[in-house]
C-alpha cells in the first residue's frame, strides 16, 4: 500500500521501486502534488504473479492511478569502488 496526501511523483516512484524491488523511472512529466491511495498485493518471490491477497502492483497502478508501470531495460548510474585503503596514522 502507498498512501499519502499532497506528495510529489518522486515519492510515489520511490514507493513503487520498493514494491517491485527494482529501479523505477518517472516518465510521466507530471509536476505538482498528488493524493495517492494505492492498494496492491504484497509482492511474492515471483514478480510475474500476484500473491493470493490482492491485486498485483502493475495492475493496481493502472486501475487505481491511471498510470502504466512497464518493465524496461535502461541505463542506470552506478558507483564502483575497486579498492579502499585506510589512511595512515599521523
C-alpha positions in Angstrom: 0.0 0.0 0.0 1.2 3.5 -0.8 -0.8 6.2 0.9 -0.1 9.9 1.0 -1.6 13.3 0.7 0.0 16.1 -1.3 3.0 14.1 -2.4 5.2 14.6 -5.4 5.5 12.0 -8.1 9.1 11.4 -6.9 7.7 10.0 -3.6 5.3 7.7 -5.5 8.3 6.5 -7.6 10.3 5.6 -4.5 7.4 3.6 -3.1 6.9 1.8 -6.4 10.6 1.0 -6.6 10.3 -0.6 -3.2 7.2 -2.5 -4.2 8.6 -4.0 -7.3 12.2 -4.4 -5.9 13.7 -2.7 -8.9 14.6 0.8 -10.0 11.6 2.9 -11.3 12.0 5.9 -13.6 9.4 8.7 -13.8 8.5 9.3 -17.4 5.1 10.9 -16.6 6.1 14.5 -17.0 3.7 15.4 -14.2 4.5 18.2 -11.8 2.8 19.2 -8.6 1.4 17.3 -5.6 -1.0 14.4 -5.6 -3.1 12.5 -3.2 -2.3 8.8 -3.5 -4.2 5.8 -2.1 -2.7 2.7 -3.9 -3.6 -0.8 -2.6 -1.9 -3.8 -4.0 -0.9 -7.3 -3.1 2.3 -8.0 -1.1 5.0 -8.9 -3.5 5.7 -12.6 -3.8 9.0 -14.1 -4.7 7.7 -14.4 -8.3 7.2 -10.9 -9.5 5.3 -12.2 -12.6 2.3 -13.2 -10.5 0.3 -11.6 -7.7 0.1 -13.1 -4.3 -3.3 -14.5 -3.2 -4.2 -11.5 -1.0 -5.0 -8.9 -3.7 -4.2 -7.1 -6.9 -0.7 -7.1 -8.4 1.1 -3.8 -8.2 1.4 -3.3 -12.0 -2.4 -3.8 -12.3 -3.1 -1.6 -9.3 -1.1 1.3 -10.7 -3.0 1.2 -14.0 -6.5 0.6 -12.5 -6.3 2.9 -9.4 -4.0 5.7 -10.6 -4.4 5.6 -14.4 -0.7 5.2 -14.9 1.2 2.4 -16.6 4.1 0.7 -14.9 6.2 -1.1 -17.5 9.3 -3.3 -17.3 12.0 -1.9 -19.5 15.8 -2.1 -19.9 17.6 1.1 -19.5 20.7 2.7 -18.3 21.5 3.0 -14.6 24.2 5.0 -13.0 26.3 3.1 -10.5 29.4 3.8 -8.5 32.0 1.0 -8.4 34.7 1.0 -5.7 37.6 -1.0 -6.8 39.7 -0.7 -3.7 39.8 1.1 -0.4 42.8 1.9 1.8 42.8 3.1 5.4 44.5 6.4 6.0 47.9 6.2 7.7 48.0 7.5 11.3 49.6 10.9 11.8 
